[in-house]
């Protein structure tokens, strides 16, 4: 259900579009007080670490799955990860010889950035088709409708 929810899927897209529009309107430079930059970096690093560390508790042998914890992580992770990445993108140096400019202008990265959305849409269709074709016949039978009326 989470994979098909438009709200959870839209979080990352809307955050990316908003960050891109802000980046373009500010010409890639956001003026933040120098006292706030270390706090921002700390929050960004903590958020990135949390997004990758939080699910690691599932690897313990005494792990007990709770739907509330999983739903909470699935709801907050896209927003927190997106905000952490947005901070990193805005605050990295944008000189001509910077590492960020090199990483974002490499041909393989540009190619992957252009094919990511179509591949994600394709996997979305495949997952929904496989879920509907495999799960539904096992759960519901035509005889269940007949039994309900007798």
N, C-alpha and C positions, 0 to 999 in steps of 0.2 A: 504494500500500500504506500509505503514511503517513496519508493522509486517512481510511482505513478502520480504522486501528489504534485500539482503544479506549484504550490507555494514553496515546498522545499527545493524544487528544481529551479525556481525563479530567483531564489535568494542569491546564488552565485552570479547568475546572469545580470540581475539588476545592480548588484554591487560592482561588477566589472564595467557595466555601462556607465554607472555614476562616476566611478573612478576615472574612466577614460574621458568623460565629458569635463570633469573637474581638472584633470591633467591638461586637457587641450585649452580650457578657458584660462588657466593660470600659466600657460606656456611652460608647464612642467616644474614650476618653482612655487612652493608654498612657503610663505614666511611664518615661521613658528619661533617663539622665544627660545633662546639657547638653553634656558633652564628647563624647558619642557621636553627637549629632544632626548635626553637620557631616560626620562620617564616613559616617553613614547617607545623608545627602543626596547626598554625593559618589558613593557606590556606586549609589544609585538613578539618578542622572543618567547615570553611566557605563553602567549596564545598559540604560537606555532608548536612549542613543545607539548602543550596540553593536547592539541589536536592529534598528535601522533603518539603520545604516551598514554592517554586515557583508555584507549581500547586494549592496551597491553594486559590489563588485569584479566582478560578473558583467556589468557594463556596459562593461568595457574590451574593446578589440578583441583583445587577446592572452590573454583569459581561457580557461582550460582547466578544464572541468568535472571534478570528482572526486566520486564518490559518497560517499566518507567525509566530506569537508568538508560536503557538503549534508546528509547524515544527522546530522552533529554539530550543525549549525546548527538543523535542524528539531527535534532532540531537546531542545536547551538553550534555544532562544528562548522557548517558552511559559512555562517556569519562570522564566527571568530577567526577562522582561517582566512577568509576574504579580507577582513579588516587588517589582520597581521600582514598579509601579503601586500595590501594597498599601502600600508605604512612603509614597508621595505622599498616598494617601487618609488614612492615619492621622496624618500629620504636618501636613497643611494646617490652618489655623485653622478652627474650627467655630463661629465667632460667628454671630449672627443675620444679619449683613450680609456674610458672607464670600463670596468668589467661588465657592468649591467648593459651598457650599449653593445659591447661585443657579444654577450650572451643572447640578447634579444634581436640582433640583426644577423645571426648565423643562418645560412640557408636551410639547414635541417629544422631549426626552430621555427622559421617562417613557414616552411612547408607543413609542419605538424600543426601550427596554429591555424592554418587554413583548412585542414582536413578534420580537425577535432570535432567540430559541431556536426558535420554529416555522419561521422562514425558514431557519435553518441546517439544521434537520432536513429541510426540503423540498429544499434544495440538495444535501444528502447523498444523498437518494434519487435525485434527478435525475442527479447525477454517476455514481452506481453503475449506474443503469439505462443511461445513455448509454455508459458504459465497457463494460458487459457486452454491449450490443446492437451496438456498433460494432467493438470490438476482437476479441471472441471469434469471430465468423464469419470474420474474416480470418486468424486464427491457426490455428484448428482446423477441419478438414473431416471429414465422415463417412468419406471415403475414407482418411484417416489411420488410422482404426481397422482398416479392412480390410487395408491394407498391412502393418500390424504382425503380422498372423497368417500372412502368406504368405512 
